[in-house]
Amino acid sequence: MDNKPDPGDLTEEQKRSRRSRSIALAVVLGLVVVLFYIITLVKGPAVLNRPL
């Protein structure tokens, strides 16, 4: 049997990089949600008063 490392195993540096990238994506997604919420509040109920 070869004693090669499994390609699925990640080094500590790769794990840190993946975690920081995941956190950055979560923050960006949260900011987009907040931005859409604020835009909806600013436009007010007029968003719903449009002809179909």
PDB file as gemmi writes it, atoms N, CA and C in Angstrom:
CRYST1    1.000    1.000    1.000  90.00  90.00  90.00 P 1                      
ATOM      1  N   MET A   1       0.838  -1.194   0.000  1.00  0.00           N  
ATOM      2  CA  MET A   1       0.000   0.000   0.000  1.00  0.00           C  
ATOM      3  C   MET A   1       0.873   1.244   0.000  1.00  0.00           C  
ATOM      4  N   ASP A   2       0.449   2.204  -0.774  1.00  0.00           N  
ATOM      5  CA  ASP A   2       1.162   3.478  -0.780  1.00  0.00           C  
ATOM      6  C   ASP A   2       0.747   4.290   0.436  1.00  0.00           C  
ATOM      7  N   ASN A   3       1.648   5.093   0.894  1.00  0.00           N  
ATOM      8  CA  ASN A   3       1.377   5.933   2.054  1.00  0.00           C  
ATOM      9  C   ASN A   3       1.128   7.368   1.614  1.00  0.00           C  
ATOM     10  N   LYS A   4       0.401   7.520   0.496  1.00  0.00           N  
ATOM     11  CA  LYS A   4       0.111   8.846  -0.049  1.00  0.00           C  
ATOM     12  C   LYS A   4      -1.032   9.486   0.726  1.00  0.00           C  
ATOM     13  N   PRO A   5      -0.976  10.807   0.889  1.00  0.00           N  
ATOM     14  CA  PRO A   5      -2.095  11.471   1.580  1.00  0.00           C  
ATOM     15  C   PRO A   5      -3.338  11.477   0.698  1.00  0.00           C  
ATOM     16  N   ASP A   6      -4.487  11.409   1.331  1.00  0.00           N  
ATOM     17  CA  ASP A   6      -5.761  11.450   0.626  1.00  0.00           C  
ATOM     18  C   ASP A   6      -5.963  12.855   0.048  1.00  0.00           C  
ATOM     19  N   PRO A   7      -6.344  12.949  -1.245  1.00  0.00           N  
ATOM     20  CA  PRO A   7      -6.536  14.295  -1.837  1.00  0.00           C  
ATOM     21  C   PRO A   7      -7.622  15.104  -1.141  1.00  0.00           C  
ATOM     22  N   GLY A   8      -8.524  14.444  -0.409  1.00  0.00           N  
ATOM     23  CA  GLY A   8      -9.578  15.159   0.299  1.00  0.00           C  
ATOM     24  C   GLY A   8      -9.089  15.812   1.580  1.00  0.00           C  
ATOM     25  N   ASP A   9      -7.923  15.406   2.066  1.00  0.00           N  
ATOM     26  CA  ASP A   9      -7.376  16.000   3.281  1.00  0.00           C  
ATOM     27  C   ASP A   9      -6.843  17.396   2.980  1.00  0.00           C  
ATOM     28  N   LEU A  10      -7.168  18.334   3.836  1.00  0.00           N  
ATOM     29  CA  LEU A  10      -6.720  19.710   3.656  1.00  0.00           C  
ATOM     30  C   LEU A  10      -5.676  20.055   4.701  1.00  0.00           C  
ATOM     31  N   THR A  11      -4.744  20.884   4.298  1.00  0.00           N  
ATOM     32  CA  THR A  11      -3.764  21.368   5.258  1.00  0.00           C  
ATOM     33  C   THR A  11      -4.429  22.424   6.132  1.00  0.00           C  
ATOM     34  N   GLU A  12      -3.794  22.764   7.221  1.00  0.00           N  
ATOM     35  CA  GLU A  12      -4.348  23.786   8.120  1.00  0.00           C  
ATOM     36  C   GLU A  12      -4.484  25.127   7.398  1.00  0.00           C  
ATOM     37  N   GLU A  13      -3.523  25.437   6.540  1.00  0.00           N  
ATOM     38  CA  GLU A  13      -3.581  26.699   5.791  1.00  0.00           C  
ATOM     39  C   GLU A  13      -4.780  26.709   4.853  1.00  0.00           C  
ATOM     40  N   GLN A  14      -5.064  25.587   4.203  1.00  0.00           N  
ATOM     41  CA  GLN A  14      -6.212  25.511   3.299  1.00  0.00           C  
ATOM     42  C   GLN A  14      -7.521  25.604   4.086  1.00  0.00           C  
ATOM     43  N   LYS A  15      -7.556  24.990   5.264  1.00  0.00           N  
ATOM     44  CA  LYS A  15      -8.762  25.076   6.098  1.00  0.00           C  
ATOM     45  C   LYS A  15      -9.018  26.510   6.539  1.00  0.00           C  
ATOM     46  N   ARG A  16      -7.962  27.217   6.941  1.00  0.00           N  
ATOM     47  CA  ARG A  16      -8.112  28.629   7.352  1.00  0.00           C  
ATOM     48  C   ARG A  16      -8.584  29.471   6.172  1.00  0.00           C  
ATOM     49  N   SER A  17      -8.004  29.214   5.009  1.00  0.00           N  
ATOM     50  CA  SER A  17      -8.377  29.974   3.814  1.00  0.00           C  
ATOM     51  C   SER A  17      -9.838  29.734   3.459  1.00  0.00           C  
ATOM     52  N   ARG A  18     -10.264  28.482   3.525  1.00  0.00           N  
ATOM     53  CA  ARG A  18     -11.654  28.148   3.204  1.00  0.00           C  
ATOM     54  C   ARG A  18     -12.602  28.794   4.212  1.00  0.00           C  
ATOM     55  N   ARG A  19     -12.232  28.777   5.494  1.00  0.00           N  
ATOM     56  CA  ARG A  19     -13.086  29.360   6.533  1.00  0.00           C  
ATOM     57  C   ARG A  19     -13.208  30.872   6.353  1.00  0.00           C  
ATOM     58  N   SER A  20     -12.089  31.537   6.074  1.00  0.00           N  
ATOM     59  CA  SER A  20     -12.161  32.991   5.906  1.00  0.00           C  
ATOM     60  C   SER A  20     -12.957  33.359   4.656  1.00  0.00           C  
ATOM     61  N   ARG A  21     -12.842  32.556   3.611  1.00  0.00           N  
ATOM     62  CA  ARG A  21     -13.619  32.809   2.398  1.00  0.00           C  
ATOM     63  C   ARG A  21     -15.104  32.606   2.679  1.00  0.00           C  
ATOM     64  N   SER A  22     -15.447  31.586   3.445  1.00  0.00           N  
ATOM     65  CA  SER A  22     -16.846  31.329   3.796  1.00  0.00           C  
ATOM     66  C   SER A  22     -17.420  32.468   4.633  1.00  0.00           C  
ATOM     67  N   ILE A  23     -16.639  32.962   5.565  1.00  0.00           N  
ATOM     68  CA  ILE A  23     -17.092  34.084   6.393  1.00  0.00           C  
ATOM     69  C   ILE A  23     -17.301  35.326   5.538  1.00  0.00           C  
ATOM     70  N   ALA A  24     -16.387  35.580   4.607  1.00  0.00           N  
ATOM     71  CA  ALA A  24     -16.525  36.749   3.731  1.00  0.00           C  
ATOM     72  C   ALA A  24     -17.780  36.638   2.876  1.00  0.00           C  
ATOM     73  N   LEU A  25     -18.057  35.454   2.348  1.00  0.00           N  
ATOM     74  CA  LEU A  25     -19.272  35.269   1.548  1.00  0.00           C  
ATOM     75  C   LEU A  25     -20.530  35.464   2.389  1.00  0.00           C  
ATOM     76  N   ALA A  26     -20.511  34.987   3.620  1.00  0.00           N  
ATOM     77  CA  ALA A  26     -21.660  35.150   4.501  1.00  0.00           C  
ATOM     78  C   ALA A  26     -21.905  36.621   4.811  1.00  0.00           C  
ATOM     79  N   VAL A  27     -20.843  37.376   5.039  1.00  0.00           N  
ATOM     80  CA  VAL A  27     -20.978  38.807   5.326  1.00  0.00           C  
ATOM     81  C   VAL A  27     -21.543  39.541   4.107  1.00  0.00           C  
ATOM     82  N   VAL A  28     -21.034  39.227   2.927  1.00  0.00           N  
ATOM     83  CA  VAL A  28     -21.531  39.883   1.703  1.00  0.00           C  
ATOM     84  C   VAL A  28     -22.999  39.542   1.480  1.00  0.00           C  
ATOM     85  N   LEU A  29     -23.374  38.285   1.668  1.00  0.00           N  
ATOM     86  CA  LEU A  29     -24.771  37.894   1.504  1.00  0.00           C  
ATOM     87  C   LEU A  29     -25.662  38.622   2.505  1.00  0.00           C  
ATOM     88  N   GLY A  30     -25.213  38.734   3.738  1.00  0.00           N  
ATOM     89  CA  GLY A  30     -25.974  39.460   4.747  1.00  0.00           C  
ATOM     90  C   GLY A  30     -26.146  40.925   4.393  1.00  0.00           C  
ATOM     91  N   LEU A  31     -25.092  41.545   3.859  1.00  0.00           N  
ATOM     92  CA  LEU A  31     -25.190  42.949   3.454  1.00  0.00           C  
ATOM     93  C   LEU A  31     -26.169  43.136   2.298  1.00  0.00           C  
ATOM     94  N   VAL A  32     -26.196  42.194   1.367  1.00  0.00           N  
ATOM     95  CA  VAL A  32     -27.144  42.282   0.247  1.00  0.00           C  
ATOM     96  C   VAL A  32     -28.577  42.181   0.771  1.00  0.00           C  
ATOM     97  N   VAL A  33     -28.812  41.278   1.704  1.00  0.00           N  
ATOM     98  CA  VAL A  33     -30.155  41.138   2.287  1.00  0.00           C  
ATOM     99  C   VAL A  33     -30.567  42.422   2.986  1.00  0.00           C  
ATOM    100  N   VAL A  34     -29.666  42.997   3.773  1.00  0.00           N  
ATOM    101  CA  VAL A  34     -29.966  44.244   4.476  1.00  0.00           C  
ATOM    102  C   VAL A  34     -30.220  45.375   3.472  1.00  0.00           C  
ATOM    103  N   LEU A  35     -29.434  45.424   2.410  1.00  0.00           N  
ATOM    104  CA  LEU A  35     -29.616  46.458   1.388  1.00  0.00           C  
ATOM    105  C   LEU A  35     -30.995  46.348   0.741  1.00  0.00           C  
ATOM    106  N   PHE A  36     -31.408  45.132   0.370  1.00  0.00           N  
ATOM    107  CA  PHE A  36     -32.730  44.953  -0.226  1.00  0.00           C  
ATOM    108  C   PHE A  36     -33.831  45.339   0.767  1.00  0.00           C  
ATOM    109  N   TYR A  37     -33.639  45.014   2.034  1.00  0.00           N  
ATOM    110  CA  TYR A  37     -34.629  45.360   3.055  1.00  0.00           C  
ATOM    111  C   TYR A  37     -34.755  46.880   3.183  1.00  0.00           C  
ATOM    112  N   ILE A  38     -33.632  47.575   3.209  1.00  0.00           N  
ATOM    113  CA  ILE A  38     -33.649  49.035   3.327  1.00  0.00           C  
ATOM    114  C   ILE A  38     -34.305  49.663   2.106  1.00  0.00           C  
ATOM    115  N   ILE A  39     -33.972  49.157   0.919  1.00  0.00           N  
ATOM    116  CA  ILE A  39     -34.579  49.694  -0.308  1.00  0.00           C  
ATOM    117  C   ILE A  39     -36.091  49.513  -0.258  1.00  0.00           C  
ATOM    118  N   THR A  40     -36.543  48.346   0.212  1.00  0.00           N  
ATOM    119  CA  THR A  40     -37.981  48.098   0.308  1.00  0.00           C  
ATOM    120  C   THR A  40     -38.638  49.057   1.293  1.00  0.00           C  
ATOM    121  N   LEU A  41     -37.978  49.325   2.418  1.00  0.00           N  
ATOM    122  CA  LEU A  41     -38.540  50.262   3.395  1.00  0.00           C  
ATOM    123  C   LEU A  41     -38.602  51.678   2.838  1.00  0.00           C  
ATOM    124  N   VAL A  42     -37.578  52.081   2.091  1.00  0.00           N  
ATOM    125  CA  VAL A  42     -37.542  53.434   1.537  1.00  0.00           C  
ATOM    126  C   VAL A  42     -38.630  53.611   0.490  1.00  0.00           C  
ATOM    127  N   LYS A  43     -38.826  52.603  -0.349  1.00  0.00           N  
ATOM    128  CA  LYS A  43     -39.874  52.706  -1.372  1.00  0.00           C  
ATOM    129  C   LYS A  43     -41.256  52.671  -0.749  1.00  0.00           C  
ATOM    130  N   GLY A  44     -41.390  52.014   0.369  1.00  0.00           N  
ATOM    131  CA  GLY A  44     -42.653  51.985   1.090  1.00  0.00           C  
ATOM    132  C   GLY A  44     -43.704  51.133   0.414  1.00  0.00           C  
ATOM    133  N   PRO A  45     -44.946  51.337   0.814  1.00  0.00           N  
ATOM    134  CA  PRO A  45     -46.032  50.511   0.278  1.00  0.00           C  
ATOM    135  C   PRO A  45     -46.330  50.790  -1.188  1.00  0.00           C  
ATOM    136  N   ALA A  46     -45.739  51.808  -1.758  1.00  0.00           N  
ATOM    137  CA  ALA A  46     -45.974  52.111  -3.173  1.00  0.00           C  
ATOM    138  C   ALA A  46     -45.502  50.969  -4.062  1.00  0.00           C  
ATOM    139  N   VAL A  47     -44.649  50.134  -3.559  1.00  0.00           N  
ATOM    140  CA  VAL A  47     -44.182  48.987  -4.338  1.00  0.00           C  
ATOM    141  C   VAL A  47     -45.351  48.084  -4.682  1.00  0.00           C  
ATOM    142  N   LEU A  48     -46.323  47.997  -3.789  1.00  0.00           N  
ATOM    143  CA  LEU A  48     -47.464  47.085  -4.004  1.00  0.00           C  
ATOM    144  C   LEU A  48     -48.565  47.741  -4.822  1.00  0.00           C  
ATOM    145  N   ASN A  49     -48.578  49.043  -4.982  1.00  0.00           N  
ATOM    146  CA  ASN A  49     -49.628  49.770  -5.707  1.00  0.00           C  
ATOM    147  C   ASN A  49     -49.224  50.007  -7.147  1.00  0.00           C  
ATOM    148  N   ARG A  50     -49.217  48.944  -7.913  1.00  0.00           N  
ATOM    149  CA  ARG A  50     -48.881  49.095  -9.323  1.00  0.00           C  
ATOM    150  C   ARG A  50     -49.862  48.275 -10.139  1.00  0.00           C  
ATOM    151  N   PRO A  51     -50.120  48.686 -11.367  1.00  0.00           N  
ATOM    152  CA  PRO A  51     -51.072  47.931 -12.190  1.00  0.00           C  
ATOM    153  C   PRO A  51     -50.508  46.560 -12.558  1.00  0.00           C  
ATOM    154  N   LEU A  52     -51.394  45.590 -12.583  1.00  0.00           N  
ATOM    155  CA  LEU A  52     -50.971  44.242 -12.946  1.00  0.00           C  
ATOM    156  C   LEU A  52     -51.057  44.076 -14.400  1.00  0.00           C  
TER     157      LEU A  52                                                      
END                                                                             
